[in-house]
Amino acid sequence: MGHWKKTSLVISGYMAAVLAAIVAGWLYDVRVSALPYDTSGGMYAGGQLITALGAFLAVALIPTVFLLWSSRRNERFWNRVGLVSLWFAAVGLVAVLLPALTHGRADNVALVLLNLLGLAQLLGVPLWTFAFGIFAWLAPTKETRQQMLLALGIEIVIGVCAVIHWIMPRPPF
């Protein structure tokens, strides 16, 4: 398959994802506007946003995986993806463990941003674990696969931290 055909397939896939999001948002609007009770406008808009975003992400997964699969021969790209994934996971682990060290204090903007990243890691651990697993499966070289598996291992540790955080009455982090 040629480069232009692959590019047009990926672009078409993302256009289909946008269309799916628009249709899902419209269907949500049709369903909720027919309800007999009045809802808060913000909650209504939030539900519509989550529905549209979920539809977009579900459909966009297909062209994204195709793009990653078709770029398997580009070792330079995959080496960068491996390094960025490893750094993302490592910084995320530090951000998740940071509240245990600072006892929840956020005296400056950097600590606030790290706390926000830690929360994003705690909430997004299923997504990142799935993504790093797919990346490890798609990685073309042994070194890149090892980087992805290490990032996946760090995300599993973050997942354990998330379980501790959400289950314990007074979590240490």
N, C-alpha and C positions, 0 to 999 in steps of 0.2 A: 504494500500500500504506500502511495507516495506521501510526501510531506504535506502537500496542500490538501489532500483528501483527509489525512489525519486531523489537520488543523480545522477543516470545515466540519468534521464529525464532532470534535470537541466543542466548537462554537455552537453548533446545532444542539448539542446536549445541554449546554448551559442556557440556551434560549428556551429549550423545552422545560428546564427547571424554573425559569422565570415565569413561563406560561402556567406551569403547574401551581406555582405560588399564587398567581393572580386568580386562577380558577378556585383554588382552595379558600382564599380570602373571600371571594365572592360567594361561594357556597356557605361559608360560615356566616356571612352577612345575611343571606337568605334564611338560613335556619334560625338564627338568633333573633332576627327582626320579627319573626312569626310567633315568638314566645309571648305568653299573655302578661308577663310581669315586666316591669321597667327595671333595667339594670344600670349600674353606674357606667358612665361613658368611658371612663378610664379602664375599667375592667373589661368592657366590651372591646375596646381598641386593643388592649393587651392580648385578649384571647384570639382576636383576629390576626394579630402580629405573630403570635406563637404558631397558629395554624398555618399561615402562609410560609413562615420560616421553616417549619418542619417539612412541609411539602417541597420547598426549594432544596433543602439539604438532602432529603431522601432521593430526589431525582438527580441532583448534581453529583451525587456519589458515583454514578455510573460514568459520566465523562471524565471525572477526576481520576478514577482507577484506570480508565483507558489511557489517559494522558500519562500517568505514571508508568503503566505497562509499556507504552510505546516509546518511552524515553529511557528504557533499561540499558541501552547501549551507551548512554552518556555517563561515563564513570565520574567525570568531574561534577556533574549535577548531583549524582547520588552521594558522592563524598561530602558535598556541602549540606545536603539534606540530612545525612547522618550526623555531622557535627552540630548542626542547628538543633536537631532533635535531642541529641545528648545534652547540649547546653540548656535547652528549654526544660528538660526533665530535671536536671541538676538544680537549676535556679528555682524551679517549682518546688522541689523537695526542701530547699533552704527556706523558701517563703512559707511552706506549710509548717515547718518546725520553728520558725522565727517567733511566733507568739509565746512559745514555751520559754524562750530565752529572754524575751523582753517583757514578759508577764502582761501582754496585751497593750503595753504603752506604744503610742505612735507619736513621737515628739517632733518628727520632721516629715517632709513630703516623701522622702525615699522609703521610710518605714511604712507610711500609709500605702504607697504603691506596692511594696512587697506584700503587705497584708492583703491587698486586693488581689494580687497575683496568687497568693496562697488560697484565698477563697475560690478563685477561678479554678485552681488546680483541684481543690476538694470537690467542687461541683462537676468539673469536667473530666474526672479521672476515667469514667467509662469510655468517653470519646477518645481521649489520648491513648488509652491502653489499646483500644481497637485500631486506631490509626497507626501506632507504632508496630502492632502485630502485622498489619497489612504491609507497612513499609518494609519490615524484616522479611516478609514473604516475597516481596517484589525486588528487594535489593539484589543487584547483579554481582557484587563482589563479596568475598568473605569478610573483609574489613568493614564494609558498610553494614553487612548483616549483623556483625558483632556489635557495632555501634547502636544499631536499632534494637537489638536484643537487650543491651545494657540499658538503653532508654526505657524499654518495656519493663525491665526489672525495677527501675527506679519508680515508674508509674505504679507498679504493683505495690511497692512500699508506700507510696502516697495513698493508694487505695486502702491499705491497712490503717494508715493514719486517719483517713476519712471515716472508716468504720468506727475507730476509737473515738473520733471527734463527735460523730453523730449519735453513738450509742451511750457513751458514758455521761452521767449527770453533770460532772464537772471535769471536762476533758483537759489534759495538760497542755493542749495546743489547739 
